Amino acid sequence: MKPWIMVIALSLISSPIFADEENPLPIKRVELFRSGVGYFEHLGKVEGDRTVELRFKTDQVNDVLKSLLLMDMDGGEIGAVVYPSKDPLSKIMQSFQVDLSGDPSVRELLTQVRGTEVRIVSNAEEYVGKVVGIESRQKAEGETVLEVWRVNLLVGGVLQSFDLEQITSLEILDPVLQEEIGEALRTLSEDRGSDTKPIQISFSGDGQRRVRVGYLVETPIWKASYRLVLPGEGTKEGHLQGWAIVENQTDNDWDGVELSLVSGRPISFIQDLYQPLYLPRPTVQPDLQASLRPQTYAGGFGYGGEGGEEEKLRRVPSLQQRSAGTALSFSDQSMGDVALEAAPPPAPSTMVPDYDGYAESDVKLFESRPYFYPSQFAKQASGAEVGELFRFTVAGVTLPRQRSAMIPIVNDPVDIERLSIFNASVDTSHPLNGARLKNTSGKHLLQGPLTVFDENTYAGDARIESIPPGQERLISYALDLDTQVQTEQKRDDETIQTLKIRRGALEITKKRVREKEYRIANQGDSERVVLIEHPITPGWELTEPKEFEEKTDSLYRFEVPVAASKTETLKVCEENHILQTIGILSIDPSQLSFYIRAVEISPTMRDALQKVIDWKGEIVRLDQEIESRRQRIQEITQEQERIRSN
């Protein structure tokens, strides 16, 4: 096959689009949020009427369409924002007059341009004509039969046939079709990077102007990690260093940007604005009227006669039955045209659009369905008022695309009080080395891991929750092997306080007392402050010690200073009062006797309870007598049956 050339004159004229190397609108400001989104702002200058192209990943387009903010700060105007359709490439290619999808051959391409004027070169001769069609012919070469394709052209009114293999050049002369093919080829070229979509932004105005482009897209949340250097002997000033971990997962380099790291809970959601949606409309049948029948006129029969049978039959209305749901009509000379309206057709099923098409629904077509409910907004707003909301701003940050970085955000002295923290549920015999950290940095410390150094040596790892400025938190980072704690349950008993008879029931007030002892032995060579964490049991009241250092929802905290090589003891006592009600008739007499002996009660109460005991004793005696007589009756009955059987 000879080589051939297809010539397409492209004359695509559009507003100039900035190439990447020009980069007229570089990223100048980035805000990263803890809610998983980031705000990006491009700043720069344009001159005259210009179009700027930005590229985004396909899954970012919805966020861009929802949040894109454009500003021309020197009096210019903002034009249309143009972006490609979300339809698949095959559907887009079918929208052109020439479908280039599926890698069409020259034969298939010529079939699509039938009737179009073309210029071809065949056997070194040039021909200009209109494509009539493509046909195949059988050609024998020896014993082999080959299929040969030929193109038929109308050249100067003469139909000529050319072997496709002999055509070395093909030029389409229709300028409209040339532009269509060029646009289709550009669409194919853009689809190479199918993961990204170009968004073209138009600015119009005179002279050079400052413009701003901002948008919100999904980003990784930024994280924080800390290093704490503990203070030496005789001082409480430690040093805290904090770093923010950020990722530039965009396709743009950050060059000297102003980076803001924001914490809080701004409401953010995704709505599919990129997907085309179509609203169904009802189909209405046209109202059709039956046309008039051709009229015939009989000859006269005297004067004022009623006419013959044909005249009578002609006066019968002609009725045409139409399809269901449409009108019935008939024509009569005496009545004129009459139309009877039929019952309205049944209401069509209401459809609501979804992202895959349409689904049936029983709601009204234009019924509004709120996406959020007021209670959800109120809950979020309340959380924002009491939650943390702070910002770290770092200027001049440079970070290439698809790279990560650690950025310093805290480097300040903080107040530290060394402690040993004991909790029996963590370790039964040793406390943890820890500290009480007071945030004196003036910055809001976000939650994150904390690496602790003591005397320039790694001491352990901890984790902190969010700490607002001026507040304190406990941290623990290692096991304190120089301190031992023994726990012993010294007391757990129950006593009856009072007895009352009310409405046929006995009310018993009991007091339960328990006592736990903590023995703390400091085997080190320096004083320890041990913080004992004692669990809170609902319904129990602390009676000893009267005061505590801190109280949480689940713990009491008691501070116990322990000198070097010394032992201290902490005793924790709690009480619980119980009110028990028992029906008198259901109480066992022995239990009543126990209550009489165990509790100091009035003589009247004692006599009343004794009467109950006597009554229940008499009831027991009578029950026993009844049972004895029942057994005797059964024995007599059995004896009589035995005698009768003999």
Secondary structure by P-SEA (a helix, b strand, c coil): ccbbbbbbbcccccccccccccccccccbbbbbcccbbbbbbbbccccbbbbbbbbcccaaaaaaabbbbbbcccccccbbbbbbcccaaaaaaaccccccccccaaaaaaaaccbbbbbbcccbbbbbbbcbbbbbbbbcccbbbbbbbbbbbcccbbbbbccccccbbbbccaaaaaaaaaaaaaaaaaccccbbbbbbbbbbccbbbbbbbbbbbbcbbbbbbbbbbbcccccbbbbbbbbbbbccccccccccbbbbbbcccbbbbccccbbbbbbbbbbbccccccccbbbbbccccccccccaaaaaaacbbbbbccccbbbbbbbccccbbbbbccccccccbbbbccccbbbbcccccbbbbcccaaaaaaaaaaaacbbbbbbbbcbbbbcccbbbbbbccbbbbbbbbbbbbbcccccccccccccccccccccccbbbbbbbcccccccccccccccccccccccccccccbbbbbbbcccccccccccccccbbbbbbbbbbbbbbbbbbccccccbbbbbbbbccccccccccccccccccbbbbbbbbcccbbbbbbbbbbbbbbbbbccccccaaaaaaaaacccccaaaaaaaaaaaaaaaaaaaaaaaaaaaaaaaaaaaaaaaaaaac
